[in-house]
């Protein structure tokens, strides 16, 4: 990502992060994920590393949110 990424969402697991990235990439939205330090310890009971931040370009935030909030057909 060339510009500073924007945090689109935070998800509890890497598997969920990968699913979200797959959806966004399928729509042509460049994205990435990283382990978040936000809400540290909130998911400790799950035994995972998470939570994970979903990152997109600032110009893609609105389109990404619309895509992820769209009702399935």
N, C-alpha and C positions, 0 to 999 in steps of 0.2 A: 504494500500500500504506500503510495507516494506522499499523500498528505497525512496529517495527524488523524488517526482513526477516532471514531466516535463510538462510545458504548451504546449499542442498540438495546441490549437486554442482558440479563444475567440468568443463567440456568444452573441447576444443581449438579449435573453430571456431564462428563465428557461425551457420553453417548448422545445425550440430548443436544449438546452443542454441535456435534457432527450432523445430527438430523436437521437442525436449523440451518447450518451452513449448506447442506445439500439442497434444501428448498430455495435458499437465496441464490446460490450459484445456478440452479436450474432456471431462474428468472434473469440471469445475466448480471446479478449484483455481486461485485467483488467483496469478499468478506474473509474474516479470520476469527480465531478464538484464542484466548489465553486464560490461564488460571487467574482468578480475581483475588485481590486482597480485601475486597469489600465484604462485609458481613462475615468476617473471619470467625470461624467456629460455628457458624449457623448450621452447617451441614455436617458437622463432625460426627454426629450420630450415625450418619449413613456410611461412615467408614471410608469415604472416598477422598480425593484430593480437592475437588470442587470448592466453591462454585466457579463457573467459567463465564467470562465476558464474551459476548458476541460483538465483533467490531465491524463497522462499515465506514465508508466515506461519508462525510457530512452531507454531501449532495444526494446520497441514496437513503438517508434515514427515513424520510416520509414514505417512499416507495416500499422500503423493506417492511415498515410497520404495517402498511396497508396489506401487503402480501401475507404476512404472518397472522394478521387478524381477519383475513377473508374467510367467509363461510364456505365450507366445502360444497361442491355442486352435487 
